[in-house]
């Protein structure tokens, strides 16, 4: 039974150590706060099949970047 108690204590101490290491990675009170989240860039509209390709190749969208979609 004493081995069981030893393994339980080892598990407890190992978990405590992992939690301490994790807390070290978190920003503290003396550190600068994280920057605000960035808004995603949204396209005005998706080009139609026969529109010129927005990549600037001069081809139609369906023959250039539209093939991938």
C-alpha positions as CSV (number, residue, x, y, z in Angstrom):
1,X,0.0,0.0,0.0
2,X,2.9,2.4,0.6
3,X,3.8,2.2,-3.1
4,X,0.4,3.3,-4.0
5,X,0.7,6.4,-1.8
6,X,4.1,7.2,-3.3
7,X,2.8,7.0,-6.9
8,X,-0.2,9.2,-6.0
9,X,2.1,11.8,-4.5
10,X,4.4,11.6,-7.5
11,X,1.4,12.2,-9.8
12,X,0.2,15.1,-7.6
13,X,3.7,16.8,-7.7
14,X,4.0,16.2,-11.4
15,X,0.7,17.9,-12.0
16,X,1.6,20.8,-9.8
17,X,4.8,21.2,-11.7
18,X,3.0,21.2,-15.1
19,X,0.6,23.8,-13.8
20,X,3.4,26.0,-12.5
21,X,5.1,25.8,-16.0
22,X,1.9,26.7,-17.7
23,X,1.3,29.7,-15.4
24,X,4.8,31.0,-16.3
25,X,3.7,31.3,-20.0
26,X,0.7,33.4,-19.2
27,X,1.1,37.2,-19.3
28,X,1.6,38.7,-15.8
29,X,0.4,42.0,-14.4
30,X,3.6,43.8,-15.2
31,X,3.6,42.8,-18.8
32,X,1.9,44.7,-21.7
33,X,-1.6,43.5,-22.5
34,X,-2.2,41.6,-25.7
35,X,-3.0,43.7,-28.8
36,X,-6.7,43.9,-29.8
37,X,-7.8,41.3,-32.3
38,X,-7.5,42.2,-36.0
39,X,-10.7,42.4,-38.1
40,X,-10.6,40.0,-41.1
41,X,-10.3,41.5,-44.5
42,X,-13.5,40.9,-46.5
43,X,-13.7,41.2,-50.3
44,X,-16.4,43.5,-51.7
45,X,-17.6,40.9,-54.1
46,X,-16.5,37.7,-55.8
47,X,-15.7,38.1,-59.4
48,X,-18.0,36.5,-61.9
49,X,-16.8,33.8,-64.3
50,X,-16.2,36.1,-67.3
51,X,-14.8,39.1,-65.3
52,X,-11.1,39.9,-65.6
53,X,-9.1,38.1,-63.0
54,X,-8.2,40.2,-60.0
55,X,-4.7,38.9,-59.8
56,X,-3.8,41.1,-62.8
57,X,-2.9,38.3,-65.3
58,X,-5.3,39.7,-67.9
59,X,-7.1,36.4,-68.3
60,X,-10.7,35.7,-67.5
61,X,-11.4,34.7,-63.9
62,X,-12.7,31.3,-65.0
63,X,-9.4,30.5,-66.9
64,X,-7.1,31.8,-64.2
65,X,-7.8,31.8,-60.4
66,X,-11.3,30.5,-60.9
67,X,-10.0,27.0,-61.9
68,X,-8.9,26.4,-58.4
69,X,-12.3,27.1,-56.9
